């Protein structure tokens, strides 16, 4: 007597669903934001994602050393945000939602442009 083992259709569907959901880590992308002191008391930040996608419309907050928001806005169609440079230390928060945030504190790696970089 031959026995045939049959997996229930629900189990097969579940197995197929899990195998499709597995590679999400490979699809993830990181938020990237870099800022440049323009030398005219303004700062321009450029944002994007590690997969090259645009950051247009992403929220940006600028907070001073007391954690007070001193500027806010959204990245423009070029994924840029320009604001008046606050006095003292400040932090720029690029906020594309949970898991997609980037924070930069003034002075960490920002530089003023030279004549050849403009």
Secondary structure, DSSP 8 states (H G I E B T S, - for coil): --------HHHHHHHHHHHHHTTHHHH---EEEEEEE-SSSEEEEEEEETT----TT-EEEEEETTS-EEEEEE--TTSEEEEE--SS-EEEEEE-STT-EEEEETTSS--B--GGG-
